[in-house]
Structure formats: structure tokens, C-alpha cells
Amino acid sequence: MAAIKAPPTRPSSIVSEIDAGVEAVILRCLEKDPAKRPSSPLSVAAALPGGDPLALALALVLASLLTVPLLWRRRPLIALG
């Protein structure tokens, strides 16, 4: 029961060189009140220093488009005939 009421351990007390912005996001994720926590993984990513969810999404789409031709080369289509 004490863990429910006690505040979480600050990440900086464990890792002294942690970025203050990262620590703030971690502490928001550990909030006791669910309404104070980030609403989605995307909002966590956006809150992190340098977090730009649009850039991440575009990078993932671009990476998937670039790997599709590589998959085709590894698994050639079998010609029917």
C-alpha cells in the first residue's frame, strides 16, 4: 500500500547524467492519476527531447518503401508456364 502513495524514485537519482526532459517524461508516465499520464505512445514520443512523431512516421514509411524492392529480389516470383 505504501508504494501506491509514495512518489516514484526520480530517474536522476539512479542515472545522474539523464536528460532533464527525459526524466520529466518518465515521471509523467509514472503519475498516480491516469489523467495526468500521456494518453498514447505517440504523445510520449512527442514529449521527448527531439521527439517529432511526424518525422518518425515518415522515416518508417520511407524505410518500408525502400525495403520492399529488396524483398522482391530475395524472393523472385515464380513464372507460370
Helices and strands as residue ranges (DSSP letters): H 2-5, G 11-13, H 20-29, G 34-36, H 41-47, H 53-74
